[in-house]
Amino acid sequence: MKQLGSYESEMSEQELQAEIERLRAENEKLKNKGVRALSLKVSEKGAVSLYGIGRFPVTLYKEQWAKILGMAREIEAFIRENDHLLKAKE
């Protein structure tokens, strides 16, 4: 193995430290990736898929979404009334 001079080994150490910092930053970015914006797509079968809520999309046909959206006030009231029983995902 080739012997490195003191300057070369110091540079190598600095490069290693820079790479560690880069990887830490990348790791932190990946951890925060879970906080994604919501997005919608049309599925292969013609349904509406909502991404960004959990690990998997919520996919329903347009009539199902219309029923849920039509109940928005009732859902909000139910959540308020049962807030003490409900858990929040952190």
C-alpha positions as CSV (number, residue, x, y, z in Angstrom):
1,M,0.0,0.0,0.0
2,K,1.3,3.5,-0.8
3,Q,2.3,5.6,2.1
4,L,0.5,9.0,2.2
5,G,2.4,12.1,3.2
6,S,1.0,14.2,6.1
7,Y,-0.6,16.8,3.8
8,E,-2.3,14.1,1.7
9,S,-3.6,12.2,4.8
10,E,-4.9,15.5,6.2
11,M,-6.7,16.3,3.0
12,S,-8.1,12.8,3.0
13,E,-9.4,13.4,6.6
14,Q,-11.0,16.6,5.5
15,E,-12.6,14.9,2.6
16,L,-13.9,12.2,4.9
17,Q,-15.4,14.8,7.2
18,A,-17.0,16.6,4.3
19,E,-18.5,13.4,3.1
20,I,-19.9,12.6,6.5
21,E,-21.5,16.0,6.7
22,R,-23.0,15.6,3.2
23,L,-24.4,12.2,4.2
24,R,-25.8,13.5,7.5
25,A,-27.6,16.3,5.5
26,E,-28.9,13.8,3.0
27,N,-30.1,11.5,5.8
28,E,-31.9,14.4,7.5
29,K,-33.5,15.4,4.2
30,L,-34.8,11.8,3.8
31,K,-36.2,11.7,7.3
32,N,-38.2,14.9,6.6
33,K,-39.4,13.5,3.3
34,G,-42.3,12.0,5.1
35,V,-43.8,15.5,5.4
36,R,-44.9,15.6,1.8
37,A,-47.5,17.7,0.1
38,L,-50.8,16.1,-0.8
39,S,-51.3,15.2,-4.5
40,L,-53.9,13.6,-6.6
41,K,-53.6,11.2,-9.5
42,V,-56.0,9.2,-11.7
43,S,-55.4,5.4,-11.1
44,E,-55.2,2.8,-13.8
45,K,-58.8,1.9,-13.2
46,G,-60.0,5.5,-13.4
47,A,-60.3,6.2,-9.7
48,V,-58.9,9.2,-7.8
49,S,-55.8,8.4,-5.7
50,L,-54.8,10.8,-2.9
51,Y,-51.1,10.6,-2.0
52,G,-49.3,12.0,1.0
53,I,-51.7,10.9,3.8
54,G,-49.9,7.7,4.7
55,R,-47.6,5.1,3.3
56,F,-50.2,4.1,0.6
57,P,-52.6,6.3,-1.4
58,V,-56.3,6.5,-0.6
59,T,-58.0,5.5,-3.8
60,L,-61.7,5.8,-4.3
61,Y,-64.0,6.3,-7.3
62,K,-65.4,9.8,-8.0
63,E,-68.9,8.9,-6.6
64,Q,-67.2,7.7,-3.3
65,W,-65.2,10.9,-3.0
66,A,-68.4,12.9,-3.7
67,K,-70.2,11.1,-0.8
68,I,-67.3,11.8,1.5
69,L,-66.9,15.4,0.5
70,G,-70.7,15.9,0.9
71,M,-70.3,14.8,4.6
72,A,-67.4,17.2,5.3
73,R,-69.4,19.1,7.9
74,E,-70.5,16.0,9.7
75,I,-67.0,14.5,9.7
76,E,-65.6,17.8,11.1
77,A,-68.3,17.8,13.8
78,F,-67.7,14.2,14.6
79,I,-63.9,14.8,15.0
80,R,-64.6,17.8,17.3
81,E,-67.1,15.9,19.4
82,N,-64.7,12.9,19.8
83,D,-61.4,14.8,20.0
84,H,-60.8,13.5,23.5
85,L,-60.9,9.9,22.2
86,L,-58.9,10.4,19.0
87,K,-55.1,10.1,18.7
88,A,-53.0,12.3,16.4
89,K,-50.3,10.9,14.2
90,E,-47.0,12.8,15.0
